[in-house]
Amino acid sequence: IITGLIIVALVWGLSGLYRVLPDEQGVVLRFGKFVKTTQPGLNYHFPYPVETVLTPKVTKVNRMDVGFRSERDSGFGSSGVADVPEESLMLTGDENIVNIDFSVFWVIKDAGKFLFKIQDPAATVKAASETAMREVIARSDIQPILTEGRSKIEIDTQEIIQNILDEYESGIQITQVQTQKADP
């Protein structure tokens, strides 16, 4: 009986070993509460039911489209892209209306914050992106938006989105903002 208990205790103790892959971060929960983040490799946590581990992919680049839905998102037929005017129509600084479509690319930089500080990461990125783009477009005249000023708009928008997400402690890193089209 005693050797059986020792074997059970040994197996239970060894069940706390876990592997975090190179594209993941380990998030350790003790009785359901966030405790720490672990890096790739072999790690140890107190076995279930004391601690559990979540391993979200942190190198996967996520994409959020604003102002349009591509065929892969919307299920539209052969048209390819469906415009969403309530997201894409914006007022410029010189009181013109511009229809701008853009994509935001992001990765998880802190898995613990990503999982527990914000409820819906994709919706948060989308709302912050739309807000930031509207702010940048409102400060700009229409001519640079349609021609050579797009790269500055992308950079300014990326900075504002990142500031908003950092304020929310979202654990998200914006890697790129890419304008798809801008029409008067």
Accessible surface in RSA format (square Angstrom, percent):
REM  Atomic radii and reference values for relative SASA: ProtOr
REM  Chains: A
REM  Algorithm: Lee & Richards
REM  Probe-radius: 1.40
REM  Slices: 20
REM RES _ NUM      All-atoms   Total-Side   Main-Chain    Non-polar    All polar
REM                ABS   REL    ABS   REL    ABS   REL    ABS   REL    ABS   REL
RES ILE A   1   180.60 102.8 134.15  99.9  46.45 112.0 143.38 103.2  37.22 101.0
RES ILE A   2   127.51  72.6 125.65  93.6   1.86   4.5 125.65  90.5   1.86   5.1
RES THR A   3    97.16  69.1  95.94  97.3   1.22   2.9  71.02  95.4  26.14  39.5
RES GLY A   4    34.00  41.9   0.00   N/A  34.00  41.9  32.84  90.1   1.16   2.6
RES LEU A   5   115.84  64.5 111.68  79.9   4.16  10.5 112.05  78.7   3.79  10.2
RES ILE A   6   105.33  59.9 102.05  76.0   3.27   7.9 104.57  75.3   0.76   2.1
RES ILE A   7   105.10  59.8 105.05  78.3   0.05   0.1 105.10  75.7   0.00   0.0
RES VAL A   8    97.35  64.1  95.22  86.2   2.13   5.1  96.59  83.9   0.76   2.1
RES ALA A   9    60.50  55.6  50.59  78.1   9.91  22.5  55.07  77.6   5.43  14.4
RES LEU A  10   109.60  61.0 104.58  74.8   5.01  12.6 108.98  76.5   0.62   1.7
RES VAL A  11    95.02  62.5  92.30  83.6   2.71   6.5  94.02  81.7   1.00   2.7
RES TRP A  12   118.49  47.6 114.26  55.3   4.24   9.9 111.94  59.7   6.55  10.6
RES GLY A  13    20.43  25.2   0.00   N/A  20.43  25.2  19.55  53.7   0.87   2.0
RES LEU A  14   103.22  57.5  96.02  68.7   7.20  18.1  96.33  67.7   6.88  18.5
RES SER A  15    67.00  56.6  39.10  52.2  27.90  64.3  45.11  96.1  21.89  30.7
RES GLY A  16     0.00   0.0   0.00   N/A   0.00   0.0   0.00   0.0   0.00   0.0
RES LEU A  17    86.93  48.4  68.44  49.0  18.48  46.5  68.49  48.1  18.44  49.6
RES TYR A  18    27.95  13.0  19.81  11.3   8.14  21.2  27.95  21.0   0.00   0.0
RES ARG A  19   165.07  69.3 145.57  74.2  19.50  46.4  52.04  71.1 113.03  68.5
RES VAL A  20     2.44   1.6   0.00   0.0   2.44   5.9   0.00   0.0   2.44   6.6
RES LEU A  21    59.84  33.3  59.36  42.5   0.48   1.2  59.84  42.0   0.00   0.0
RES PRO A  22   114.05  83.1  97.70  89.1  16.35  59.4  98.52  81.3  15.53  96.5
RES ASP A  23    43.35  30.4  42.45  42.3   0.90   2.1  18.85  44.4  24.50  24.4
RES GLU A  24    15.37   8.8  14.35  10.9   1.02   2.4   0.00   0.0  15.37  12.6
RES GLN A  25    24.58  13.7  24.58  18.0   0.00   0.0   1.93   4.1  22.64  17.2
RES GLY A  26     0.00   0.0   0.00   N/A   0.00   0.0   0.00   0.0   0.00   0.0
RES VAL A  27     0.00   0.0   0.00   0.0   0.00   0.0   0.00   0.0   0.00   0.0
RES VAL A  28     0.00   0.0   0.00   0.0   0.00   0.0   0.00   0.0   0.00   0.0
RES LEU A  29    18.30  10.2  18.03  12.9   0.28   0.7  18.03  12.7   0.28   0.7
RES ARG A  30    93.58  39.3  89.81  45.8   3.77   9.0  29.84  40.8  63.74  38.6
RES PHE A  31   152.11  76.1 115.87  71.8  36.25  94.3 126.62  76.8  25.49  73.0
RES GLY A  32    57.46  70.9   0.00   N/A  57.46  70.9  30.33  83.2  27.13  60.8
RES LYS A  33   159.20  77.7 154.10  94.6   5.10  12.1 101.98  91.8  57.21  60.9
RES PHE A  34    80.80  40.4  65.11  40.3  15.69  40.8  65.11  39.5  15.69  44.9
RES VAL A  35    55.69  36.6  27.79  25.2  27.90  67.2  31.79  27.6  23.90  64.8
RES LYS A  36    96.08  46.9  91.69  56.3   4.39  10.5  49.05  44.1  47.03  50.1
RES THR A  37    45.46  32.3  21.86  22.2  23.60  56.3  17.24  23.2  28.22  42.7
RES THR A  38    15.14  10.8  11.42  11.6   3.72   8.9  15.14  20.3   0.00   0.0
RES GLN A  39   109.71  61.4 105.41  77.0   4.30  10.2  58.96 125.5  50.76  38.5
RES PRO A  40    62.28  45.4  38.68  35.3  23.59  85.8  38.92  32.1  23.36 145.2
RES GLY A  41    33.16  40.9   0.00   N/A  33.16  40.9  32.22  88.4   0.94   2.1
RES LEU A  42   127.96  71.3  95.10  68.0  32.87  82.6  95.10  66.8  32.87  88.4
RES ASN A  43    34.55  23.8  26.29  25.4   8.26  19.9  10.56  25.4  24.00  23.2
RES TYR A  44   102.02  47.6  86.31  49.1  15.71  40.9  72.65  54.6  29.37  36.2
RES HIS A  45    20.24  11.1  16.43  11.4   3.81   9.8   9.76  10.1  10.49  12.2
RES PHE A  46   110.76  55.4 110.09  68.2   0.67   1.7 110.09  66.7   0.67   1.9
RES PRO A  47     1.94   1.4   1.73   1.6   0.21   0.8   1.94   1.6   0.00   0.0
RES TYR A  48   157.58  73.6 151.38  86.1   6.21  16.2 104.83  78.8  52.75  65.0
RES PRO A  49    85.37  62.2  75.34  68.7  10.03  36.5  75.34  62.2  10.03  62.4
RES VAL A  50    37.66  24.8  37.34  33.8   0.32   0.8  37.34  32.4   0.32   0.9
RES GLU A  51     4.66   2.7   3.83   2.9   0.83   2.0   0.67   1.3   3.99   3.3
RES THR A  52    53.88  38.3  51.22  51.9   2.66   6.3  45.03  60.5   8.86  13.4
RES VAL A  53    35.63  23.4   7.74   7.0  27.89  67.2   7.74   6.7  27.89  75.6
RES LEU A  54    74.60  41.5  72.28  51.7   2.32   5.8  74.60  52.4   0.00   0.0
RES THR A  55    51.90  36.9  33.95  34.4  17.94  42.8   9.75  13.1  42.15  63.7
RES PRO A  56    24.51  17.9  12.70  11.6  11.81  42.9  24.03  19.8   0.48   3.0
RES LYS A  57    94.10  45.9  85.72  52.6   8.39  20.0  70.06  63.1  24.04  25.6
RES VAL A  58    21.30  14.0  16.67  15.1   4.63  11.2  16.67  14.5   4.63  12.6
RES THR A  59    82.03  58.3  64.45  65.3  17.58  41.9  58.08  78.0  23.96  36.2
RES LYS A  60   126.88  61.9 116.33  71.4  10.55  25.1  86.67  78.0  40.21  42.8
RES VAL A  61    86.02  56.6  62.40  56.5  23.62  56.9  62.40  54.2  23.62  64.1
RES ASN A  62    28.10  19.4  24.70  23.9   3.41   8.2   8.66  20.8  19.45  18.8
RES ARG A  63    98.28  41.3  70.31  35.8  27.97  66.6  19.57  26.7  78.71  47.7
RES MET A  64    30.36  15.7  29.57  19.6   0.79   1.9  21.59  18.4   8.77  11.6
RES ASP A  65     7.53   5.3   2.33   2.3   5.20  12.3   1.78   4.2   5.76   5.7
RES VAL A  66     0.11   0.1   0.11   0.1   0.00   0.0   0.11   0.1   0.00   0.0
RES GLY A  67     0.00   0.0   0.00   N/A   0.00   0.0   0.00   0.0   0.00   0.0
RES PHE A  68    11.38   5.7  11.38   7.0   0.00   0.0  11.38   6.9   0.00   0.0
RES ARG A  69    58.47  24.6  58.47  29.8   0.00   0.0  24.48  33.5  33.99  20.6
RES SER A  70    18.84  15.9  18.84  25.1   0.00   0.0  18.84  40.1   0.00   0.0
RES GLU A  71    83.82  48.1  79.13  59.9   4.69  11.2  22.59  43.7  61.23  50.0
RES ARG A  72   153.38  64.4 109.94  56.0  43.44 103.4  79.37 108.5  74.02  44.9
RES ASP A  73    72.89  51.1  35.11  34.9  37.78  89.3  16.93  39.9  55.96  55.8
RES SER A  74    42.03  35.5   5.19   6.9  36.84  84.9  14.56  31.0  27.47  38.5
RES GLY A  75    68.28  84.2   0.00   N/A  68.28  84.2  36.51 100.2  31.76  71.1
RES PHE A  76   102.64  51.3  94.00  58.2   8.64  22.5  99.22  60.2   3.42   9.8
RES GLY A  77    53.62  66.1   0.00   N/A  53.62  66.1  42.38 116.3  11.24  25.2
RES SER A  78   120.02 101.4  82.22 109.7  37.80  87.1  52.87 112.6  67.15  94.1
RES SER A  79    86.11  72.8  48.18  64.3  37.93  87.4  53.93 114.8  32.18  45.1
RES GLY A  80    21.35  26.3   0.00   N/A  21.35  26.3  19.56  53.7   1.79   4.0
RES VAL A  81    85.08  56.0  66.46  60.2  18.62  44.9  66.68  57.9  18.39  49.9
RES ALA A  82    19.64  18.1  13.61  21.0   6.04  13.7  19.56  27.5   0.09   0.2
RES ASP A  83    67.66  47.4  43.12  42.9  24.54  58.0  32.04  75.4  35.62  35.5
RES VAL A  84    22.47  14.8  21.26  19.2   1.21   2.9  22.47  19.5   0.00   0.0
RES PRO A  85    61.51  44.8  60.61  55.2   0.90   3.3  60.78  50.2   0.73   4.6
RES GLU A  86   132.21  75.9 108.00  81.7  24.20  57.6  68.70 132.9  63.50  51.8
RES GLU A  87    18.13  10.4  18.12  13.7   0.02   0.0   6.92  13.4  11.21   9.2
RES SER A  88     0.05   0.0   0.00   0.0   0.05   0.1   0.05   0.1   0.00   0.0
RES LEU A  89    82.85  46.1  73.50  52.6   9.35  23.5  73.91  51.9   8.93  24.0
RES MET A  90     4.85   2.5   1.49   1.0   3.37   8.0   4.77   4.1   0.08   0.1
RES LEU A  91   104.96  58.5  95.67  68.4   9.29  23.3  95.67  67.2   9.29  25.0
RES THR A  92     4.43   3.2   0.00   0.0   4.43  10.6   0.00   0.0   4.43   6.7
RES GLY A  93    40.81  50.3   0.00   N/A  40.81  50.3  13.35  36.6  27.46  61.5
RES ASP A  94    60.81  42.6  36.39  36.2  24.42  57.7  31.93  75.2  28.88  28.8
RES GLU A  95   145.05  83.3 121.97  92.3  23.08  54.9  35.65  69.0 109.40  89.3
RES ASN A  96    57.81  39.9  54.44  52.6   3.37   8.1   5.80  14.0  52.01  50.3
RES ILE A  97   105.86  60.2  95.54  71.2  10.32  24.9  95.54  68.8  10.32  28.0
RES VAL A  98     0.03   0.0   0.00   0.0   0.03   0.1   0.03   0.0   0.00   0.0
RES ASN A  99    25.27  17.4  24.79  24.0   0.48   1.2   5.63  13.6  19.64  19.0
RES ILE A 100     0.40   0.2   0.30   0.2   0.11   0.3   0.30   0.2   0.11   0.3
RES ASP A 101     4.13   2.9   4.13   4.1   0.00   0.0   0.40   0.9   3.73   3.7
RES PHE A 102     0.08   0.0   0.08   0.0   0.00   0.0   0.08   0.0   0.00   0.0
RES SER A 103     0.00   0.0   0.00   0.0   0.00   0.0   0.00   0.0   0.00   0.0
RES VAL A 104     0.00   0.0   0.00   0.0   0.00   0.0   0.00   0.0   0.00   0.0
RES PHE A 105    33.94  17.0  33.94  21.0   0.00   0.0  33.94  20.6   0.00   0.0
RES TRP A 106    15.53   6.2  15.53   7.5   0.00   0.0  14.97   8.0   0.56   0.9
RES VAL A 107    24.51  16.1  24.51  22.2   0.00   0.0  24.51  21.3   0.00   0.0
RES ILE A 108    14.60   8.3  10.01   7.5   4.59  11.1  10.01   7.2   4.59  12.5
RES LYS A 109    93.55  45.6  69.81  42.8  23.74  56.5  54.08  48.7  39.47  42.0
RES ASP A 110    44.48  31.2  43.15  43.0   1.33   3.1  13.21  31.1  31.27  31.2
RES ALA A 111     0.00   0.0   0.00   0.0   0.00   0.0   0.00   0.0   0.00   0.0
RES GLY A 112     1.94   2.4   0.00   N/A   1.94   2.4   0.68   1.9   1.26   2.8
RES LYS A 113    81.26  39.6  80.31  49.3   0.95   2.3  33.45  30.1  47.81  50.9
RES PHE A 114    26.90  13.5  25.57  15.8   1.33   3.5  25.57  15.5   1.33   3.8
RES LEU A 115    60.23  33.5  36.65  26.2  23.58  59.3  38.83  27.3  21.40  57.6
RES PHE A 116    94.57  47.3  61.77  38.3  32.80  85.4  66.16  40.1  28.41  81.3
RES LYS A 117   115.69  56.4  86.63  53.2  29.06  69.2  42.81  38.5  72.88  77.6
RES ILE A 118    23.19  13.2  10.94   8.1  12.26  29.5  17.22  12.4   5.97  16.2
RES GLN A 119   181.19 101.3 143.91 105.2  37.28  88.8  55.01 117.1 126.18  95.7
RES ASP A 120    75.17  52.7  71.76  71.4   3.40   8.0  26.34  62.0  48.82  48.7
RES PRO A 121    27.42  20.0  27.42  25.0   0.00   0.0  27.42  22.6   0.00   0.0
RES ALA A 122    42.07  38.7  41.13  63.5   0.94   2.1  41.13  57.9   0.94   2.5
RES ALA A 123    50.58  46.5  41.53  64.1   9.05  20.6  46.69  65.8   3.89  10.3
RES THR A 124    25.50  18.1  19.70  20.0   5.80  13.8  10.58  14.2  14.92  22.6
RES VAL A 125     0.00   0.0   0.00   0.0   0.00   0.0   0.00   0.0   0.00   0.0
RES LYS A 126    42.75  20.9  42.75  26.2   0.00   0.0  37.13  33.4   5.63   6.0
RES ALA A 127    60.03  55.2  52.26  80.6   7.77  17.7  59.11  83.2   0.91   2.4
RES ALA A 128     4.47   4.1   0.42   0.7   4.04   9.2   3.97   5.6   0.50   1.3
RES SER A 129     0.00   0.0   0.00   0.0   0.00   0.0   0.00   0.0   0.00   0.0
RES GLU A 130    37.55  21.6  37.55  28.4   0.00   0.0   8.34  16.1  29.21  23.8
RES THR A 131    76.14  54.2  70.74  71.7   5.40  12.9  49.08  65.9  27.06  40.9
RES ALA A 132     0.00   0.0   0.00   0.0   0.00   0.0   0.00   0.0   0.00   0.0
RES MET A 133     0.00   0.0   0.00   0.0   0.00   0.0   0.00   0.0   0.00   0.0
RES ARG A 134    80.30  33.7  76.97  39.2   3.34   7.9  46.66  63.8  33.64  20.4
RES GLU A 135    77.39  44.4  69.21  52.4   8.18  19.5  32.05  62.0  45.34  37.0
RES VAL A 136     3.09   2.0   2.97   2.7   0.12   0.3   2.97   2.6   0.12   0.3
RES ILE A 137     0.00   0.0   0.00   0.0   0.00   0.0   0.00   0.0   0.00   0.0
RES ALA A 138    54.33  50.0  41.99  64.8  12.34  28.1  42.15  59.4  12.18  32.3
RES ARG A 139   147.01  61.7 108.59  55.4  38.42  91.5  69.31  94.7  77.70  47.1
RES SER A 140    22.18  18.7  16.39  21.9   5.79  13.3  10.76  22.9  11.42  16.0
RES ASP A 141    79.10  55.4  75.13  74.8   3.97   9.4  11.50  27.1  67.61  67.4
RES ILE A 142    27.87  15.9  27.87  20.8   0.00   0.0  27.87  20.1   0.00   0.0
RES GLN A 143   110.12  61.6 109.97  80.4   0.15   0.4  53.36 113.6  56.76  43.1
RES PRO A 144    44.73  32.6  44.70  40.8   0.02   0.1  44.73  36.9   0.00   0.0
RES ILE A 145     0.00   0.0   0.00   0.0   0.00   0.0   0.00   0.0   0.00   0.0
RES LEU A 146    51.07  28.4  29.29  21.0  21.78  54.7  29.44  20.7  21.63  58.2
RES THR A 147    63.39  45.1  45.41  46.0  17.99  42.9  54.11  72.7   9.28  14.0
RES GLU A 148   140.07  80.4 111.93  84.7  28.14  67.0  79.45 153.7  60.62  49.5
RES GLY A 149    12.63  15.6   0.00   N/A  12.63  15.6  12.06  33.1   0.57   1.3
RES ARG A 150    69.99  29.4  69.93  35.6   0.06   0.1  21.66  29.6  48.33  29.3
RES SER A 151    69.32  58.6  65.70  87.7   3.62   8.3  41.28  87.9  28.04  39.3
RES LYS A 152   131.83  64.3 129.68  79.6   2.15   5.1 103.79  93.4  28.04  29.9
RES ILE A 153     7.30   4.2   7.23   5.4   0.07   0.2   7.30   5.3   0.00   0.0
RES GLU A 154    38.97  22.4  38.67  29.3   0.30   0.7   4.99   9.7  33.98  27.7
RES ILE A 155    99.95  56.9  98.98  73.7   0.98   2.4  99.78  71.9   0.17   0.5
RES ASP A 156    28.02  19.6  26.86  26.7   1.16   2.7   5.43  12.8  22.59  22.5
RES THR A 157     0.00   0.0   0.00   0.0   0.00   0.0   0.00   0.0   0.00   0.0
RES GLN A 158    50.75  28.4  50.75  37.1   0.00   0.0   7.58  16.1  43.17  32.7
RES GLU A 159   100.93  57.9  96.36  72.9   4.57  10.9  38.88  75.2  62.05  50.7
RES ILE A 160    27.13  15.4  26.89  20.0   0.24   0.6  27.13  19.5   0.00   0.0
RES ILE A 161     0.00   0.0   0.00   0.0   0.00   0.0   0.00   0.0   0.00   0.0
RES GLN A 162    24.86  13.9  24.86  18.2   0.00   0.0  24.75  52.7   0.11   0.1
RES ASN A 163    96.60  66.6  91.65  88.6   4.94  11.9  25.14  60.5  71.46  69.1
RES ILE A 164    37.00  21.1  35.42  26.4   1.58   3.8  36.95  26.6   0.05   0.1
RES LEU A 165     0.03   0.0   0.00   0.0   0.03   0.1   0.00   0.0   0.03   0.1
RES ASP A 166    65.93  46.2  50.22  50.0  15.71  37.1  29.95  70.5  35.98  35.9
RES GLU A 167   147.23  84.5 116.30  88.0  30.93  73.6  45.87  88.7 101.36  82.8
RES TYR A 168   115.33  53.8 100.12  57.0  15.21  39.6  65.26  49.0  50.07  61.7
RES GLU A 169    75.86  43.6  72.56  54.9   3.31   7.9  21.45  41.5  54.41  44.4
RES SER A 170     0.65   0.6   0.37   0.5   0.29   0.7   0.00   0.0   0.65   0.9
RES GLY A 171     2.80   3.4   0.00   N/A   2.80   3.4   0.18   0.5   2.61   5.9
RES ILE A 172     0.02   0.0   0.00   0.0   0.02   0.0   0.00   0.0   0.02   0.1
RES GLN A 173    64.48  36.1  64.48  47.1   0.00   0.0  20.73  44.1  43.75  33.2
RES ILE A 174     1.81   1.0   0.02   0.0   1.79   4.3   0.02   0.0   1.79   4.8
RES THR A 175    64.99  46.2  38.86  39.4  26.13  62.3  41.12  55.2  23.88  36.1
RES GLN A 176    80.31  44.9  79.89  58.4   0.42   1.0  21.08  44.9  59.23  44.9
RES VAL A 177     3.43   2.3   0.00   0.0   3.43   8.3   0.00   0.0   3.43   9.3
RES GLN A 178    67.61  37.8  67.52  49.3   0.09   0.2  15.07  32.1  52.54  39.9
RES THR A 179    17.15  12.2   2.78   2.8  14.37  34.2   0.15   0.2  17.00  25.7
RES GLN A 180    74.31  41.6  45.77  33.5  28.53  67.9  14.51  30.9  59.80  45.4
RES LYS A 181    72.68  35.5  70.72  43.4   1.96   4.7  58.32  52.5  14.35  15.3
RES ALA A 182    13.97  12.8   0.10   0.2  13.87  31.6   0.10   0.1  13.87  36.7
RES ASP A 183    61.27  42.9  61.27  61.0   0.00   0.0  18.27  43.0  43.00  42.9
RES PRO A 184   113.60  82.8  70.54  64.3  43.05 156.5  84.48  69.8  29.11 180.9
END  Absolute sums over single chains surface
CHAIN  1 A    10383.3       8527.8       1855.4       6560.8       3822.4
END  Absolute sums over all chains
TOTAL         10383.3       8527.8       1855.4       6560.8       3822.4
